[in-house]
Amino acid sequence: MEPIRGTQVTLVDLLDRVLEKGLVIQADLIVSVAGIPLIGVNLRAAIAGMETMVKYGLMRDWDEAIRAREGGRKQRQAPALEPAEEMMASMLGSKHCARGIYNTWRPGRIFLTDERLILYQKAFEEVVFNSHIEQIEALALAGDENTLGVDTEEVRIILRSGELVRIRAESARELIENIKSVAADMGHFLSGEVPDACLPRESSFIVPGEEILCESKMWHLARPQGSPGLMEQLWRPGNLYMTSGRLTWVSSFDSRKCLEVESERIMGVTVEQRCPSRLSGEQMVLDVVFENGSGKEVASFAGTDEKVRQWRGVLETVSGGEQPETPARELESCPACGKRDYTERLLGRGCPSCGWMSPRAASREAGPQEA
Amino acid sequence: MEGTDSGGSREPGGRGRYIYCVVEGEHEDSLGNVGVDGNEVFTISGGGLSAVVHTCPAFPYDTADREMVESWVVSHDSVVQMASEKYGAVIPMGFDTIVMEKGGGDAAHNVREWLCEDKEALESKMDRVRGKSEYGVQVFWDPELEGTKIARESDKLLELTRKIESGSEGAAYMYRQKLEKELKDSLENKATMYFNRFYDAINGCVDDIRIERTKKAGETPMLANFTCLGTPEQSGRLGEELEKIESMDGFTVKYTGPWPAYSFVTGG
């Protein structure tokens, strides 16, 4: 019996090892809170559900694997084809899969048959992409910079569903010619134009006609409401966009729009050098002051010094060059009505909305009391 | 980009060093953009050892997306395997082992210092795993099948069965209870007997063996869950022993690996 690894069946074994085992370095050197090494909180949740799912399928898959093997597991080299389907061409390639800032190119082998275009990942026997040629509406060659800054040719496909698919291939041009000839054989017309509007952006929230004035990867300080959790001050990576209408920040972890402020509401911006959190040193932080309907609020961002300066320039223009009053670091909610305002004001002068006052402020107002 | 680490950058994006594993020798290499999330993997050396790392923010990779977890974990492991192919003995880290800047030193500096200070402990772990890999062995069985066999072969159970069939209703109920208890006990004894037998057989083939928690399985229950440390030659002999188990009625073996020795380097 030969040991196996690198298949869908053994993925759970790999996950167990990598997520639960391995050498542990002393806690004070590694990212941790109160000495407890931090592993992504969501990670455990993500795999907990999956473990059960995989396990129930485990024995079926395993049975097949065991019966089918002959002195070692033979991974399926190619995807299973339909009875009359014929393989036309194959080459190495990868498909772009976007999840916010964590974009990946999933590698595999491209198979073009007389009916379909498939990207197959042998290691996990997984079909990464599978489309009938008839589902392809448009097809074009495009250039792009890969992670090493080198120009790579890319095949851009628009499917009937409107979805844009980006594929890199060993020979992109050859692949396109081949797909075209397969399509021609089946009498299917392919447009050679992939419209610019389909250009991939993480910013799928952009309204048509809206122009992006400035865009960069910036870290945003998320201050979770309610009881402070493990990380009261949590910097999250994402993308900040200034368009003609609004300022938006999208989280990379889950592509959520975490902040959206209309341009008119932006009052001003300051830049300050400070230590934003326990885990970092001094940082240039961009504080954007804006109206939130019931008062002023501050959103903080961090990035390279250059970017921070650039954004200050952009936002100063947007806010009409108005310099806001120095934004207070602390914003609190009035205990009575919940209105958000600067701590100093709430404690000092009381709530401007409902008139609540802290006991100390109230007694100060009332003047010296009779004993 | 050269393998030399010039220190943390001013961006929050660069304050940490994600550690994949430790290898022998002082190297200044770049392994390319093969890391988690496509990051460039390179080495930081100190104390005659090197850590295989990538530059990252000083907080953990986290997501609720299953596929993303899988992809990250696969990347992590493939870097460890790559390092093993390139440098030999390897001490793998778990996921999200990120050294940060602290106490006046930036992350790269801290990695170097850690390698120097922990040199002895690290080298001893290295010696332990050199030339060996980790293998997983899970044995599944069919308790129903076993139960049937026991019922057929055990005199006690046959006797009880006879009493149930021939006695009055009241008596039958009582004997049925007894039968069930007896069967359960016998099954548990059988399970323990098999477990010990398999443990001994496997232990005899490999350098080290760990007993892991059996997990709630899908269709057939897991009887034993072992992690073993052994040389390629030992893994061959282990495979032969496992064939014997596999050939037993109702038993199935899942034999996985070779993995880097994640389970045998745990601890500080």
Interface residues (C-beta under 8 A of the other chain):
Chain A: M1 E2 P3 I4 R5 V9 T10 L11 D13 L14 L15 R17 V18 L19 E20 K21 G22 L23 V24 I25 Q26 D28 L29 I30 V31 P37 L38 I39 G40 V41 N42 L43 A45 A46 I47 G49 M50 E51 T52 K55 Y56 G57 L58 M59 R60 W62 D63 I66 R99 Y102 N103 T104 W105 R106 T147 L148 K217 W219 W235 P237 F253 D254 L279 S280 G281 Q283 M284 A302 G303 T304 D305
Chain B: R10 E11 P12 G13 R15 G16 I19 V22 N33 D37 G38 P57 A58 F59 P60 Y61 D62 T63 A64 D65 R66 M68 V69 E70 S71 V73 V74 H76 D77 I91 P92 M93 G94 F95 D96 T97 I98 V99 M100 E101 K102 N110 W114 K125 E134 Y135 G136 F140 K215 K216 A217 G218 E219 T220 S235 G239 E240 L242 E243 E246 T252 V253 K254 Y255 T256 G257 P258 W259 Y262 S263 V265 T266 G267 G268
